[in-house]
Each structure stands twice: as structure tokens, then as C-alpha cells.
Amino acid sequence: MKSTVVPGTTDTVVLPLLEQASGKRAGEHFGVGMNPEFLSEGVAIADFMSPTGSFLAGSMRRRSR
């Protein structure tokens, strides 16, 4: 699923809903990955179809086992 949302939506809306539905805590029991989009107005479709790169972010730090 792709969706563009206001910055902060993951922390203020998505994580609380996931924690409530799962009964678990983000960062302790599960992690959440994000792939923010950087699209320019007027060329969003071209940017989407031919991205120059990808940026991935996550919410959980874990030690290697």
C-alpha cells in the first residue's frame, strides 16, 4: 500500500492504533518500517515511476544475535 500522509502520522496515529490492536508495545515487541516519499509537485507520477533512490526508516533498535 502506498499513501502520502502528514509528517508525524506514524507516531501519533498509526503506532497507537497498532499497539492498541495488538496489545503490544512498538519498539519493544515489534518494529515499524517506513518508506517516505519525496515527490515534486507537477512531476509526482514521473518521480514515482522512476525514483532516483530509496530511503528506508525504522522504529526499533535491536542487538544482533
JOKA-V50435 format. One record per residue. RES is the residue in one small letter. SS is DSSP state (A for helix, B for strand, O for the rest). OMEGA is omega in whole degrees, -180 to 180 (999 if undefined). Layout:
# JOKA-V50435
RES/SS/OMEGA + RES/SS/OMEGA
This chain:
# JOKA-V50435
m/O/175 + k/O/179 + s/O/176 + t/O/-178 + v/O/179 + v/O/177 + p/O/-179 + g/O/-178 + t/A/180 + t/A/-178 + d/A/-173 + t/A/-177 + v/A/-172 + v/A/-178 + l/A/178 + p/A/178 + l/A/178 + l/A/179 + e/A/-180 + q/A/-178 + a/A/-176 + s/A/-175 + g/O/-179 + k/O/-178 + r/O/177 + a/B/-179 + g/O/178 + e/O/-177 + h/O/179 + f/B/178 + g/O/179 + v/O/178 + g/B/180 + m/B/176 + n/O/-177 + p/O/179 + e/O/175 + f/O/-177 + l/O/178 + s/O/179 + e/O/179 + g/O/179 + v/O/-176 + a/A/-179 + i/A/179 + a/A/177 + d/A/-180 + f/A/-176 + m/A/-179 + s/O/-179 + p/O/178 + t/O/180 + g/O/179 + s/O/177 + f/O/179 + l/O/178 + a/B/179 + g/B/-175 + s/O/-172 + m/O/174 + r/O/179 + r/O/175 + r/O/174 + s/O/179 + r/O/999
